[in-house]
Amino acid sequence: MRKSRLSSLLYRSVLALLAPGALAIGCTHQPDTAGPDDAAVTLTAVQRGEAVVSKYSCGTCHNPERAADGVLSGQQTPRQGTMAYGANLTPDKDTGLGDWTEAQIITAVRTGIDDEGDELCPAMPHFTNLSDSDAADLVAYLRSLKPVNRTIPESACPPIKPPPMVDGGAHD
């Protein structure tokens, strides 16, 4: 094999191994020249979505305490100092996001509003800068997960909004 062909194959092999990590750190290096032997490394939406989950550390709150309980299947222990539980993000229809639309998932991630129009606990950050393509990839990844039927306790959050004022300013 010619030296340049061997070098090209070695470069592609290393790039294929490093591509998910490279995305996470923003690497955009491309070969200087492309020839017929140079195949572009193309990541799927699911792979890009997995990189988004890693970038935003979603697993910190949504991965279970035991890995055997499934990827992003929620936490049954509240976040420290709160009564907020990381939800089951798998596509399970009973206990996860299986009945949520793509728009509902993206809205929850960007604005903290759930599928019923209610605010999520303040422990859930709002990823307002999530691009449309990253959001679509994130949904593709979440939908690719194995559905895990795993009930997570209902979160109890401090009042997100003050109660309405009645009778001259007194709260109920």
N, C-alpha and C positions, 0 to 999 in steps of 0.2 A: 504494500500500500504506500502511496506517495506520502511524504511528510505533511504536506498541506491538507490532504484528505484525512489523515490520522489526527492532525491537530483540530480540524473541523469537527470530527466525530467526538473527540475528547471534549471540546468546548460545548457541544450540544448535550452531551451526557451530563456534564457538570451543571449546565444551565437547567436542565430538566430536574435535577435533584434539588437545586437551590431555588427554583422559581417561586414556590409558595413563600419561602422565607424572604426572598428578594422583594416580592410584592409587599410584604409586611413592613419592610424598611424603605420602600420607595425606590428600589433599584430599577433603572430603566435602560441599562446598557444593552445595546444591540450590536451584533457583529458589524464591522466596518464595511464588509462586502458580503453580498449574498450571491451564492452560485447555485447551480442545480443540486448540489449535495447538501445545501443548507436548508433544513426544514425549520420553519418558524415554530417556536414553542407556543402552542395555543392552549390557554387554560379554559376550562368550561365555566359556566356560570356558577355551578356548584363549588368548584375549586376557588373561584374568586370570592364567593360568599363565605366560604370557610376562612379565607384570609381576612375578610371584614370582621367576622366573629372574633378572630384572634386579635386583630388591631384594636378593637373596642373592648376586649377582655370580657366578653359576655359570659364566658364560663365561670368567672369569679362568683357571680350571683346565681347563674342558672344551671350549672353542673351540679349533680347530686353529690352528697357526701361520699358515696361509694360509687366508683366507676362502673361497677356491675349493674347499677340501676339505670344506665343509659346516658347518652350524650344529651346535654341540655334539657334533661327531664325534670328540672326543678329541685328546690331545696326544701326540706321539711324542718329545717332549723332557721329561725328568723335571722336577718342580717343583724350584725352586732349593734346594740343600742336601739333597735327598732322592733316592731312587730310586723315587718315586711318580709315576705317570703319570695324567693326567686321562683317565678312561674315555670311551668312545664312548657317548653317551646317546641316540643315534638309535634308532629301532625296527628296526634291522637285526637279523635273527635270528641271523646268524653272528658278528657282531663288536660288536653293541650290546645294547640292552635288549629286543629283539623277543620273547624268550621269557619275560621277567620278568612276573609278575603285578603288578597295581596295589599290592597289599599288600607285595610284595617291594621295589618301588621306594620306597614310603613308608618302610618299615623301614630301608632303606639310608640314606635322607636324614635320618631322625630319629635313628637309633641307630648307624649305621655298620656294620651287619651286612648282608652281601651275600645273594644268592639261594641260596647254598649253606650259609648259616649261619656263614660266616667273617667275621672283623672286617676292615673296610677299613683302609687305612693311616691313621695319625694325621693326615696332611695333609688328610684329608676331615673337615671340621667336622661336628658333629652338630647338626642344626637341630631341637632338642627342642621348641621353641616353635611349630613350624609347625602351624597350625590344620588341622582335618580338611578344611575347604573349600579352603584354599590347597593342601594336599597333593593333593587330587583334581584341582584346576585345573592344578597342576604336571604331574601324570601326563597329563592331557588334552593339554597343550602338547607334552610330550615325544613322545607318540604321534602328534601331528600333523606332526612333523618329517619331512623326506624321509629315508628309510632310507639310510645311507651305509655301505657295506661297507669298513671301514677298520680294519685291525688295529693295535692299540695294544700296545706291549710290556707284559709282565707287571710289575707293580710289585713291588719288593723292599723290605720295610719292616723296621725293627729289630724285635726280638722285642716283640710287644705284651704277651705274658704271659711270666713267667719259666718256664723248663722245669721239669717236675715234679722234686721232690726224691726221691732214692733213697739207700739205704745211709747212714742217719744224717745226712742233710742235704747230701750232695754233689750237685751238679748234673751231669747227663749231659754 
